[in-house]
């Protein structure tokens, strides 16, 4: 067995996975004086914060824009507390941050920053609906105020049913207005949470929508800077980060996890462990008897959000104007059914995100387009794996599949945004298999566990496990996205440190 450089150390905390949740936990625990070690199977840190470069253009894989980053807002306070806020390179998006196309309707609708402006904009687009729009806004804010941690407060009652998490997002929005077009605009960017009619809770819609209405931001040169800054801090606090280190087992001794075993046989010892990978993947690493069969069955049986196909466009220079906003499109009547496609109807909608050409300001250098895709569509190639450092060609049939699907998606985009499609120099494609190989969710899920308003407690996962020194963190626990994942890290560290003052320190940062 090879001896790891870390085998002679016993860390205070070993963290598996370097997504945002894991990196924030490492920062906060390092600030508390604990010796931490972060283990990452990939060459690049960051999980969904990862970026990649093609033709000298930078593409984000998951962080196309961020909400709640104005001074005093929740995510700002978290980033300020860990010391990265003032070092981030950000730009505020336009007042109208999301532009929404619906089917063949020639009108372009918008969601805008600031609640008063949000109401004014939609009231102008939908005369006679101002009262209903204000009622909807009040409901969104009411739901957000009912989640203590979202407002940097703690509630001693774990697992409480908060306002909106046992209500259907589609039904609640419909209750405010009979205007179907207005309903489609209010939830027009529901690709942000893979919204579906049958399960999506209203609280998921409210918490995510609220963060962007509060303030919307784009990372200059990509979201990987967040991971890079957090990694610098971890090392400053004396922590270690081991890349290209895949964990294959968590070994239990005397009722607790003793060490994490790597794929090459190394052993990383720790007093406590945090898993930032999917809870089901975490359970597959341990045979500890404290984890009951019932709990395993529950966690492994949780439904996942759908995966995606992404097309990354390299644009001809100085041809497409850069926009500090995003586009969302869905076919008429399909907003809550984007996942319910067949081979003839796919794709039913998409999200489109710009990257500025820093050498030619005011023009776009690249564009990312995202649309839902089920893992079943690529299952025939599921035995193949392909990521940096472990490259594998999936075959000519897979390449043809990607080409055909990209062309289908671009035809749909071209119907409303022909100036973009007409100025493509090259494009690259990522499928659910790409998501699976880099992020680690079994079927490349966009946002991990699918929340379900019909049984909200079933899909809320506590950071605590029955193994006393094993904790969970990440987007699968309560809320996904940058803000949701950051809050899960705060909760995990609060429980691990047994220190409720952490939240207050963040609030006062």
N, C-alpha and C positions, 0 to 999 in steps of 0.2 A: 504493500500500500504506500502511495506517495504521501509525504509529510507536507501538510499545508504550512505556509508561512505563519498561519495564525493558530496552529495547533497548540502552541505553548501558552496561548492566551485563553482566558475565560472571560468573555465579554459580559458586561452587565446586561446588554440587550443585543440580540442578533435579529436583524430584520431581513426577511426574505422578499425580494422584489423592490426595485428602485422606482416604481411609479411615484406620483406626487404624494400619495399617502405615506409611503415608506420613507421618502426623503424628508417630509415634514416631521414625521415622528422622530427620525434620527436627529434632526435639528433641535427640536424641543427637548428631547432627552439629553442630548449633548449639552445644551444650555443648563440643564439641571444637574450637570456634573457626572453623568453616566457615560461609561465607555461603550460605544456602539460599533457595530459592524453591519454594513449593508451588503447583501449578496444579490448579484444581478446576473441572469443567464446570458443576456445579450452583451454586445460590445458597447452599445450606447445606453446611457442611463435615461430614465424618465418615463417608461411606459408610454402612455398616450401623449406625453410631452415630446416624444421623439420627433425629430425632423430628418429629412434626407435631401440630398442635392442631386439634381439632374441638369446637365447642360449649364452648370454654374448658377442654377436657380434653386432657391430653398423652398421646400414644401413642408407644411405642417401635416402630421398624420392625424391629430385629434384636437388640437387647440386652435381653432380658427378665430375665435374671439372670446373675450372674458367679460363677465358682468360683476358689478359690485366692487369696483376697484377705486372709486373716488374716496378722497380722504374722509375717514370716519366710518366708511361702509365696512361690512363684515370682512370681506376678503382682504381689503386694504389693511385692516387691523392685524390680521393673521400674518400677512407678508411683512408688515412693519415690525411685528414682534420678533420674527426670526431674522430680521435685518436685511431683507432683500428688496424691499419696496422701492427705495430710492435708487437702486442700481438697475432696476428693470428698464428696458427701452420699450416704451409704449407710445401709442398714439390713440387719442380719443376718436371714436368713430363719429360719423355725421349724426346730426340730430335724428334723422331717419336712419336707423341702423339696420333694419330688415325691410326689404322691399318684396312684396308678395304678388305673384301672378296666380290667377285662378282660371284654369281651362282656357277657353277662347275669349274670355272677357278682356277687352283691350285696355282696361283701366289698370294702373299700377297702384296697389295699396301699400300702406306703410305702417310700421310700428316705430314709435319715436321715444327718445329718452326724456324722462321727466313725466310724472303722472298728469300734470295739467296739460302739457303739450300733447301727451298721448290721447287724452280725451278730446282736445280741440281738433286734432288731426282726423280722428275717426268720426267725430261728429260732423265735420265738414264733408267727409266722404259718404256719410249715412245720415242725411237730414231726418230729424224726428227721433233719432235714436240716442240723443245725449243722455237722457235719464237712465236708459238701460246700460249704456257704456259706463256711466258713473257707478251704477249699482254693481256691475261686474268688477270694476276697479276696487270698490270697497270690499268686496268679497276676497279678492286676491290679497289685499293688505291685511284683512282680518285673519286669513289663513296663515300668512307669514308671521304675524304677531303671535300666533298660538304655538309656534315652534321655538322654545327657549334658546336652544343652541344656535339656531339661525340668527338670533339676535344677541349672541354671546352672553347667554345666561344658562344656568343649569337647572334642571328639574330632577328632583330626587327619584321620581317615579320612572323607572325604565319601562319601555314598552307601552306607554300610555297611548291611547288612540287620539291623536291630535286632529284638530279641525281639518276637514278636507281629505283625509287619507282613507276614509270609507265612503267617499262619494266619487262618482264617475266624472272625469274631466269633461267628456263629451256632453253628458246630461246636464251638468251644472252650467256650462256655457250656454247650452240650448235654453235653459230656464230663464235666461235674462233677455232673450230676444227671439222673435219668430223669423227674423231676417237671416236666411241661411248663408248669404254672402258675408254678412257681418260675423257670424259664427266662424266662418272659414278664415276670416282675417284675424280674429282674436287668437285663434290657434294655428295660424298659418305657418309658424315655424316649429310645429310639433315634431319635426324630424330631430330636434334637439334632445328629445326624450323618447323617440320611437313610439309616439302616441298611437294607441289603438282604441277603438270604440269599446271593446269588450272588457278591458282590464285597467286602463290607465287611470290612476287616482287624480283627483283635482289638485291635491297638494303638490304633486310633482310638477304639474303645469304652473301652479301659482308660484312656487319657490324659484323655479328657473326663470319664468317670465319676469318676475319682480326684479331679479338681480340685473337683468339687461335694461329694464326700464330705469332702474336707479342710475346706472351708467354702463356704457359699453366701450370696450377697448380692444385693440389689436396689438399683438406683440410684433415689434419691428424685428425682422430677421428670425422670426419663429419662436415658438414656445419652449424650445429646448434650453433657452437662456435661464428659465426658471430652474430646471434641473441642474444646470451648470453652477448657478449661484448657490443653490442649496448644497451641492457637493463640496464647494469651496468651504462653506461654513462647517460642514461635518468634519472635514479634515482639520479645520482651525480648532475645533473642540476636542481633537485627539482621536476622532473616529476613523475607522478603516472602511474602504469601499473596494470590494472584490468583483470585478467584471468577469464575463465569460465563466461564471461559476453557477452551474445548474444544480439545484438541490433535488435529490432523489428520495430522501427519507429524513424524517425527524425521529430520532431515537429516544425512547422513553426509558427512564430508570427510576425506580423507587417513587413512582407516581408523578413524575415531572419530565419534561423534555430535557435531555442532557446535551445533545449536540445535533447539528444539522450535517448530514452526510452529502457530499458532492458527487457528481457523476464520475469523477476520477478517483473516488475513494477517500478524499480528505474529510476531516472531521472539524467542524467549527463549533466550539463549546460556548455555552452562554448560560447565564442565570435565568434570563427570561427571553422569550422569542415573540416576535410580531410577524405575522404573515400578511403581506400586502398583495398576495396573489388570490385568485378566486377561492372562496371558502371550500368549494367542492374539491378543488385541486389541493388545497391544504390538507383536507381530511384524507386524501389518497396517499399522503406522505407518512401518515402515522397509523399504527395499529394499537395505540394506547387504549386500554380497556375502559378508561373514563368516558370515552366517546361512545355513547350508546348507539345501538343499531337504529333506534327510532330517529335520533338526531341525524345520523348519517343519511338515512333514507329521506328525511325532510330536506336537508341541504342539497344532496345530489339530485333530488327530484324537482328542485325549483326551476321554473321556466325562465329561459334567458331572453333578453331582448334580441331582436333580429340583427343580423350582421349587415354588411354593406359592400357595395362595389364603389370604388373611387377612381375617378379619371383625373390625372394631373396634366394640365396643359402648359406647355412652353409656348409663349406667344411671340409673334414677329415683333421686332423692336418698334416702339413708338407708334403703334397702330391702335391699341385699345386703351381708352382712358381708365386710369385707376380710380376706383370708387371706395370710399371709406364706409362701405355698407355691404350687405349680403343680399342675395336673391334666393327666394324660395318659390317653388312652383309645385302645384298639384292639380291634377285633372279634376274637373268639376265633379263634386260629390264624392271624391275619393280621399279627402283629407285624413279621415280616421281609418282608412283602408289601404294605405300605401303598401302594406305587406301582403295584401290579398290579390296578388297579380297571378297571371298565367303566362305562358311563353309568348302569347300574342299581345297581351296588354302591358307587359313590363317595358319601361318603368312608368310608374304612376305619379312620380314626383321626384324632386331633387332639391338640394341646397347647393349654392354656388358662392365661392369665397375668393377674394382677390389678394394678390401679393404685389406690392409696388416694385417698380424698377428703380432701384436707388441710383442708378447711373443716369436715368432719364425720368426725373421726378414728374409726377402727374400722369405717368403711363403705367400700365400693368405689365409686369414681367411674366407672371404665371397665374394660373387659376386652378383651384381644386373644386371638383364636383363630386357630390356624395349622393347616393341613392340606396334605398334598402335592397338587400338581396339575402335570400335564405341560404343556409349552409347546404341544403339539399342540392342546390344548383351546381355545387362544385364537389359533391361527395365522391364522385368517381375518381378524383385525384387526391383524396384525403390521406392516403398512405404516404404521400410525398411531403417533404419539409424543405423550406427554402428561406433562410435568413442569413444576414451578414456573418461570415465566418463558417457557416454550414450550408453552403449553396448546393442546390440540387435542381436540375431542370425537370420540370413536370411533364414535358413532352409537347409535341406539335399540336395535339388536339386541345390542350389547355391554352396554348398561345392563340389558336384560332378562336376559341371560346372568348378569351379576353378581347380580341380584336372586334369580334362581332357585337359583343355587349357594349363596348365603348362606342362603336358606331351608332348603335341604337340609341344610346343615351345622348350622344351629340346631335343626332337628328332632332330629338325632342328639344334640347337646349336651343338649337338653331331656329326653331319656330318662333321663339320670343326674343332671342339674343343673337341674331345672325352675325352681327359685327364681331362677336367673340369667335364663333365657329369658323368664320371666314378668315381668321387671322391666326390659326394654329400652325405652329412650326413643327412641333412634335407632341406626342402624348404618351403617358405611361399609365398602367392600370394596376390596381390592387384589388384583390377579391377577398371573400371571407377566409380563404386559406392564408393570405398574407396577414390578416388581422390575427388569426389563430396563432401563427408561428411567432409573431413578434410580441403579442400581448399576453398570450397564454390561456385565454378563455377557450374552452373545448371546441366551440363552434364559431369563434370569431365574433362573439357578441359585441355590439357597439357600446352598450352601457351596462353590461353585466345582468344581474338579476332583474327580471321584469316585476315591477311593483304591481300589486293587484288590489283594487279598492274593495273587492268582495271578501278578501281575507287579509287585511293590512298587516296584522301581526305576524302572519306566516312568512312574509317577505321582508320583515325588519330583523336584521341579524345583529345581535349584541357583539361588541368587541371582546367580551369575555367568552372563554370556552370552559368546558368541564376540566380541562387540563390546567391546573392553577397557574402555570407560568407561560401559557400560550395565549396570545391575544391576536385579534384580527383587526385589519384596517382596510381602507380603500373604498372604491365606488360601489361595491356590492352591499354595503351595510345598510345605509339609509337613503342617501341621495348621491347621484353621480355628478359628473362635471367637475370643473376646477373647484368651485365653491363647495359642493357637496363632499368631494373627496377631502378637501382641506378640513372641513368640519369633522369628518370621521376621524382624521388624525388627531384633532384636538380631543375628541372624546376618548380615543384609545389611550392617549398619553395621560389624560386625567385619571382614568381607571388604573393604568399601570403604576403611576406615581402615587395613586391614592391621595391626590391633591386637587381639591376643587378650586383652589386659588388660581390655577393656571388660566382659566377662562377670564377671570378678573384682570390678570396681568395683561392678557391679550387686549382686552377692552381698553386698558389704560395706556397701551403702547404709544 
